[in-house]
């Protein structure tokens, strides 16, 4: 129960979580070094059994530490790895006095050691194991700790806190946890939401174009992964001249030159398209304005102006004609159209006062109206 609570508690404590992750990563990376150390230990144990298996007991060679069997030899060499009196074990294996020498046929019956073999065996083993393999193991652990606990002021690399902020921001965009987002829209939103050291200037549109173009150039698809966006942000957050090797720096500069060219070409293309679009819109708006103006002029020209009578006389009940419009004005009573009367008949054409020069005359009065008007007898009224 306490173990379960411990692992639940570590999820809420960033420091403890980083420590456990460091240990896990260190074990994973140091697995091959530990395996190499174990194989080397087995090889030296086999050599120790062959050369010092029958050495007599001494100060450190006893029934607990000896080379009479393989397991005993492995335990003895492991004690030497820890640094426990390895030189005394070496001196016991050098014994050439007060021992039973072996002959050519009864080698295993001898209890003497070998001075040269003992010095070479123990010195080479201790140097390889203690000064090379163990230092490699410690270096891997220190490197992992420096990766998780490095401060952003000391190194140009991204810290664990920066990666955690990026991961939390990514989870806000990638709701379905697919591990991929779209380059055009979702990446821009992700860059706008980043905070602290990874903050991107929103007003710098050129930087946004460079980042999106770099992702399109590297992934060559509409979707981009978590690792690809993180690497792009990391390259632009650190000083590449201090963090990269020469070959990586040359490749990075070539990539940035290609991106600059693509962004410049795309910017010029968009600018030209915008100019052409504005010109077309302006031309359409000008054409519509001219059409509306011509239509307005035509409507004004088609307005029917009031008809006038040069010498207009309207009949009365007493048979006397009354002069209503001498000066060419329109009749005021009921706004009825005035007719030009010559004698007892109506003229065949309307007399129109045309304010526009060159306007054609109105059409003639229909014959049935003229005949009806002539058939009227005003003397009988």
JORA-V225539 format. One record per backbone hydrogen bond with DSSP energy under -0.5 kcal/mol. NH is the residue of the N-H (numbers start at 1). CO is the residue of the C=O. If there is no record, write none. Layout:
NH CO
NH CO
This chain:
5 1
6 2
7 3
8 4
9 5
10 6
11 7
12 9
13 9
14 12
17 13
18 14
19 15
20 16
21 17
22 18
23 19
24 20
25 21
26 22
27 23
28 24
29 25
30 26
31 28
34 30
35 31
36 32
37 33
38 34
39 35
40 36
41 37
42 38
43 39
44 40
45 41
46 42
47 43
48 44
49 45
50 46
51 47
52 48
53 49
55 52
56 111
58 61
62 60
62 65
67 52
73 69
74 70
75 71
76 72
77 73
78 74
79 75
80 76
81 77
82 78
83 80
84 79
85 83
89 85
90 86
91 87
92 88
93 89
94 90
94 91
95 92
101 99
107 105
109 106
110 107
111 100
112 100
113 95
114 93
118 114
119 115
120 116
121 117
122 118
123 119
124 120
125 121
126 122
127 123
128 124
129 125
130 126
131 126
131 127
132 127
132 128
133 128
134 129
136 132
137 133
138 134
139 135
140 136
141 137
142 138
143 139
144 140
145 141
146 142
147 143
148 144
149 145
150 146
154 151
155 151
163 159
164 160
165 161
166 162
167 163
168 164
169 165
170 166
171 167
172 168
173 169
173 170
174 170
175 173
177 174
181 224
183 222
187 182
189 185
190 186
191 187
192 188
193 189
194 190
198 195
199 196
200 191
204 201
205 203
208 204
209 205
210 206
211 207
212 208
213 209
214 210
215 211
216 212
217 213
218 214
219 215
220 215
220 216
224 181
226 179
229 225
230 226
231 227
232 228
233 229
234 230
235 231
236 232
237 233
237 234
238 234
240 238
242 239
243 239
244 240
249 245
250 246
251 247
252 248
253 249
254 250
255 251
256 252
257 253
258 254
259 255
260 256
261 257
262 258
263 259
264 260
265 261
266 262
267 263
268 264
269 265
270 266
271 267
272 268
273 269
274 270
275 271
276 272
277 273
278 274
279 275
280 276
281 277
282 278
283 279
284 280
285 281
286 282
287 283
288 284
289 285
290 286
291 287
292 288
293 289
294 290
295 291
296 292
297 293
298 294
299 295
300 296
301 297
302 298
303 299
303 300
305 303
308 351
312 309
312 325
314 322
319 316
322 314
324 312
324 322
325 312
334 332
336 333
341 311
341 339
342 340
342 345
343 341
345 342
347 340
352 350
354 352
355 353
359 356
365 348
370 366
371 367
372 368
373 369
374 370
375 371
376 372
376 373
378 376
380 377
